[in-house]
Amino acid sequence: MTFRFVRRIVIAVVGGTVLLIGLAMIVLPGPATVVIPAGLAILATEFVWARKWLNRAKEMAVSAAEKAGLSGHPKNSKKQTRSGPEISQK
């Protein structure tokens, strides 16, 4: 067995385990939306199919954030500036 083959096996086992735990977290309590991409990221280091799924998941997350009006990109965020303290009077 070559080093590359053993490495692929280890990555498949570790990434697959993390991915399965993330899938279980969909119905169990836990951060499935964090663990599933982490498992895919581990698998994507060696497998093209996992890289494609990870890229698709990233696209879906960005699309959902844009629809929700959220943006982590500083260019798209609106700057809120205050000229002074705002005091509401009733």
Phi, psi and omega in degrees: 000137179270164179300318182297319179295315179296319179299316179298320179296314180297316179295321179296318181291311182294310180297319178296321178295314179297318179297316179295322176297318178297319178295323177295328181289351175296321180258340177262161178292134179154165183276073182300325182290348176259320187286322180298310176297329177295317177297318178295323179295321177296313180294328183292344177292340181233339188239128182294320181300322179290324178296320179295317178296320180295317177297320177296318178295321177297316179299318180294322180293318178295317179298317180295321179294320179294320178294328180276355179083016179258144176208128179272352183278126184298332181293329183268346183279145180274134180275130177251120179240149178238137178273342179183177180292138179265126180241123179267135180245133181250000000 
